Amino acid sequence: MKQSASMPSAIALLRHWQRLTRDSTRIASSQRAMGKGPLMQFEMAFPQPLSEKYRPKHIAEFVGLDKPKRIAAKLAANPYPSAWLFVGPSGTGKTTLALSIAAEMPAELHHIPAKECTLETVQDVCRQCHYSPRQPENWQPVRFHLVLVDEADQMSYPAQLAFLSKLDATAFPPNTIFIFTCNATESLEKRFLSRCRTIEFSSYGMASEIVGLLTAIWDKETNSPNERPNFQRIAKDSCNNVRDALMSLEVEIMAAA
């Protein structure tokens, strides 16, 4: 009887270890995007899209986003069990800022794309959050789990209902932070929204900082030819979307004499 009683615990631990191993590639990929990981030295030897090469590695490096950066810095420094909703247009840094928080805490990251956010995934991830958090690449203990759900407005309805119960105070996983990102909130239940602290991401007023970023990258990536592109126009045409602006700049750099 003692052996059979211990079996569920052993199986659960084995599954947890397998999940950490399976996710290590995804986590390492996210961390390499933040400028970490052992493969960074090889990746830098090959051309990268500017949006990846100049992706912010630390919270303080983000363009604009003064209020979200202040909140993120305080959360990373003094984390506590909570749920957050990052709302704003595409390309404003919602996912990257969440990854920065996980890296600076640090936390065990559970990154769930919206298309994979099913009822079964929610139940599985929340179950994993009851184990002591660790970093998959080195098994070192950390204080918190961070569950990141991208494009949460696209997750399945059963998944959203499952989060309603998990985000309730009586069922909240221990030492866990949830961060959801979305472009709009119309498809999200009011009950779900009421359980999250909402942070608005906006590109308003970022033009001058984007121009400064584009100028610095141009000077670094080229021999500074006389015919410089109109950085103000690039920022305006991209509607202050940093990712779009960097892709436009990439074209200009490749076309430079």
C-alpha positions as CSV (number, residue, x, y, z in Angstrom):
1,M,0.0,0.0,0.0
2,K,2.8,2.4,0.8
3,Q,4.3,1.8,-2.7
4,S,1.1,2.4,-4.5
5,A,0.4,5.5,-2.4
6,S,3.7,7.0,-3.5
7,M,3.1,6.3,-7.2
8,P,1.0,9.4,-8.0
9,S,3.5,11.7,-6.5
10,A,6.4,10.1,-8.3
11,I,4.5,10.2,-11.6
12,A,3.6,13.8,-11.0
13,L,7.2,14.7,-10.4
14,L,8.3,12.8,-13.5
15,R,5.8,14.7,-15.6
16,H,6.9,18.0,-14.1
17,W,10.5,17.2,-15.0
18,Q,9.5,16.2,-18.5
19,R,7.6,19.4,-18.9
20,L,10.6,21.4,-17.8
21,T,12.8,19.5,-20.2
22,R,10.3,19.9,-23.1
23,D,10.0,23.6,-22.4
24,S,13.7,24.3,-22.0
25,T,14.1,25.0,-25.7
26,R,11.2,27.5,-25.7
27,I,12.5,29.2,-22.5
28,A,16.0,29.3,-23.8
29,S,14.8,30.8,-27.0
30,S,12.9,33.5,-25.1
31,Q,15.9,34.2,-23.0
32,R,18.2,34.4,-26.0
33,A,15.9,37.0,-27.3
34,M,16.5,38.9,-24.1
35,G,20.3,38.6,-24.6
36,K,20.8,35.5,-22.5
37,G,21.6,31.9,-23.1
38,P,24.7,29.9,-24.2
39,L,23.7,30.0,-27.9
40,M,23.9,33.8,-28.1
41,Q,27.5,33.7,-29.2
42,F,26.7,31.6,-32.2
43,E,23.5,33.5,-33.2
44,M,25.3,36.8,-33.2
45,A,27.7,35.5,-35.9
46,F,24.8,35.5,-38.3
47,P,22.5,38.2,-39.6
48,Q,19.5,38.9,-37.5
49,P,16.3,40.9,-38.1
50,L,16.8,44.3,-36.4
51,S,13.6,43.7,-34.4
52,E,15.4,40.7,-32.8
53,K,18.9,42.1,-32.6
54,Y,17.7,45.3,-30.8
55,R,15.0,43.7,-28.7
56,P,15.2,45.3,-25.2
57,K,17.1,43.0,-22.8
58,H,16.1,44.9,-19.6
59,I,13.1,46.8,-18.5
60,A,14.9,50.2,-18.5
61,E,15.8,49.8,-22.2
62,F,12.3,50.0,-23.6
63,V,11.4,53.0,-25.8
64,G,8.6,55.1,-24.2
65,L,6.2,53.1,-22.0
66,D,7.2,55.2,-18.9
67,K,4.3,54.0,-16.7
68,P,4.4,50.3,-17.7
69,K,8.2,50.3,-17.1
70,R,7.8,51.7,-13.6
71,I,5.2,49.1,-12.7
72,A,7.3,46.3,-14.3
73,A,10.4,47.3,-12.5
74,K,8.6,47.4,-9.1
75,L,7.0,44.0,-9.8
76,A,10.3,42.4,-10.8
77,A,12.0,43.8,-7.7
78,N,9.2,42.9,-5.3
79,P,7.0,40.1,-6.9
80,Y,3.8,38.9,-5.3
81,P,1.0,36.6,-6.5
82,S,-1.1,38.6,-8.9
83,A,-2.7,38.7,-12.4
84,W,-1.9,41.4,-14.9
85,L,-3.4,42.3,-18.3
86,F,-1.2,44.2,-20.8
87,V,-3.5,45.9,-23.3
88,G,-2.4,47.8,-26.4
89,P,-1.6,47.8,-30.1
90,S,0.7,45.3,-31.7
91,G,4.4,46.1,-31.6
92,T,4.3,48.1,-28.4
93,G,6.3,45.7,-26.4
94,K,3.7,43.8,-24.3
95,T,5.2,40.3,-24.6
96,T,8.8,41.5,-24.5
97,L,8.2,43.5,-21.3
98,A,6.6,40.4,-19.7
99,L,9.7,38.3,-20.7
100,S,11.9,41.0,-19.2
101,I,10.0,40.8,-15.9
102,A,10.5,37.0,-15.8
103,A,14.2,37.4,-16.6
104,E,14.9,40.1,-14.0
105,M,13.0,38.4,-11.2
106,P,14.0,35.7,-12.2
107,A,11.0,33.3,-12.4
108,E,10.1,29.9,-13.9
109,L,8.5,30.9,-17.2
110,H,5.4,29.2,-18.6
111,H,4.8,30.8,-22.0
112,I,1.5,29.9,-23.6
113,P,0.6,31.1,-27.1
114,A,-3.1,31.9,-27.5
115,K,-3.7,29.1,-29.9
116,E,-2.4,26.6,-27.4
117,C,-4.3,28.1,-24.5
118,T,-7.0,25.3,-24.1
119,L,-8.7,24.1,-21.0
120,E,-6.3,21.2,-20.7
121,T,-3.3,23.6,-21.0
122,V,-4.6,25.9,-18.2
123,Q,-5.2,23.0,-15.9
124,D,-1.8,21.5,-16.6
125,V,0.1,24.8,-16.1
126,C,-1.7,25.7,-12.9
127,R,-1.0,22.2,-11.6
128,Q,2.7,22.7,-12.4
129,C,2.7,26.0,-10.5
130,H,2.1,24.1,-7.2
131,Y,5.6,22.7,-7.5
132,S,8.6,24.7,-6.3
133,P,9.6,27.0,-9.2
134,R,13.0,26.3,-10.9
135,Q,14.8,27.5,-14.0
136,P,14.7,24.7,-16.6
137,E,18.2,25.2,-18.0
138,N,20.0,24.7,-14.7
139,W,17.4,23.5,-12.3
140,Q,18.2,26.3,-9.9
141,P,15.4,27.2,-7.5
142,V,13.7,30.6,-7.9
143,R,10.9,32.3,-6.0
144,F,8.1,32.5,-8.5
145,H,6.3,31.0,-11.4
146,L,5.4,33.5,-14.2
147,V,2.6,32.4,-16.6
148,L,2.6,34.4,-19.8
149,V,-0.5,34.1,-22.1
150,D,0.0,35.8,-25.4
151,E,-3.0,37.2,-27.2
152,A,-5.3,36.2,-24.4
153,D,-8.3,37.6,-26.3
154,Q,-7.9,34.7,-28.7
155,M,-7.8,31.9,-26.1
156,S,-10.6,29.4,-26.0
157,Y,-13.7,30.2,-24.0
158,P,-13.3,27.1,-21.8
159,A,-9.8,28.3,-21.0
160,Q,-11.1,31.7,-20.1
161,L,-13.6,30.1,-17.8
162,A,-10.9,28.0,-16.2
163,F,-8.8,31.1,-15.5
164,L,-11.9,32.6,-13.7
165,S,-11.6,30.0,-11.0
166,K,-7.8,29.9,-10.9
167,L,-7.5,33.6,-10.5
168,D,-9.9,33.6,-7.6
169,A,-8.3,34.2,-4.3
170,T,-9.3,30.7,-3.0
171,A,-7.8,28.8,-5.9
172,F,-4.8,31.0,-6.9
173,P,-1.7,28.9,-7.4
174,P,1.0,29.8,-4.8
175,N,3.9,32.0,-5.7
176,T,2.6,32.6,-9.2
177,I,2.2,35.7,-11.4
178,F,-0.1,35.7,-14.4
179,I,0.5,38.1,-17.3
180,F,-2.0,38.2,-20.2
181,T,-1.4,40.3,-23.3
182,C,-4.1,41.4,-25.8
183,N,-4.8,44.0,-28.4
184,A,-8.4,44.6,-27.2
185,T,-10.6,43.4,-24.4
186,E,-14.0,43.0,-26.1
187,S,-13.9,39.2,-26.2
188,L,-12.9,38.9,-22.5
189,E,-15.4,38.3,-19.8
190,K,-16.0,41.2,-17.4
191,R,-15.4,38.7,-14.6
192,F,-12.0,37.9,-16.1
193,L,-11.1,41.5,-16.4
194,S,-12.1,42.2,-12.8
195,R,-9.5,39.7,-11.7
196,C,-6.6,41.4,-13.5
197,R,-4.7,44.6,-13.0
198,T,-4.8,46.3,-16.4
199,I,-1.9,48.2,-17.9
200,E,-2.4,50.2,-21.0
201,F,0.3,50.2,-23.6
202,S,0.3,53.1,-26.0
203,S,2.7,54.4,-28.8
204,Y,1.4,57.9,-28.3
205,G,4.2,60.4,-27.9
206,M,7.0,57.9,-28.7
207,A,7.9,59.5,-32.1
208,S,11.0,61.4,-30.8
209,E,12.3,58.3,-29.0
210,I,11.8,56.1,-32.0
211,V,13.6,58.6,-34.2
212,G,16.5,58.5,-31.7
213,L,16.6,54.7,-31.7
214,L,16.5,54.5,-35.5
215,T,19.3,57.1,-35.8
216,A,21.5,55.2,-33.3
217,I,20.9,51.9,-35.1
218,W,21.6,53.5,-38.5
219,D,24.9,54.8,-37.3
220,K,25.9,51.5,-35.8
221,E,24.8,49.3,-38.8
222,T,26.1,51.5,-41.7
223,N,29.0,53.6,-42.6
224,S,26.8,56.6,-42.2
225,P,26.3,57.4,-45.9
226,N,25.4,61.0,-46.7
227,E,21.9,60.1,-47.9
228,R,20.3,59.2,-44.6
229,P,16.6,58.1,-44.6
230,N,13.9,60.3,-43.2
231,F,13.6,58.8,-39.7
232,Q,10.7,61.0,-38.8
233,R,8.8,59.7,-41.8
234,I,9.6,56.1,-40.9
235,A,8.3,56.6,-37.4
236,K,5.1,58.3,-38.7
237,D,4.4,55.7,-41.4
238,S,4.8,52.9,-38.8
239,C,2.3,54.7,-36.5
240,N,5.0,54.6,-33.8
241,N,5.1,50.8,-33.9
242,V,8.7,50.1,-33.0
243,R,8.8,46.7,-34.7
244,D,7.4,48.0,-38.0
245,A,9.8,51.0,-37.8
246,L,12.8,48.6,-37.4
247,M,11.6,46.5,-40.4
248,S,11.4,49.6,-42.5
249,L,14.9,50.7,-41.3
250,E,16.2,47.3,-42.2
251,V,15.1,47.8,-45.8
252,E,16.8,51.2,-45.9
253,I,20.0,49.8,-44.5
254,M,20.1,47.1,-47.1
255,A,19.5,49.7,-49.8
256,A,22.2,52.0,-48.6
257,A,25.1,52.6,-50.9
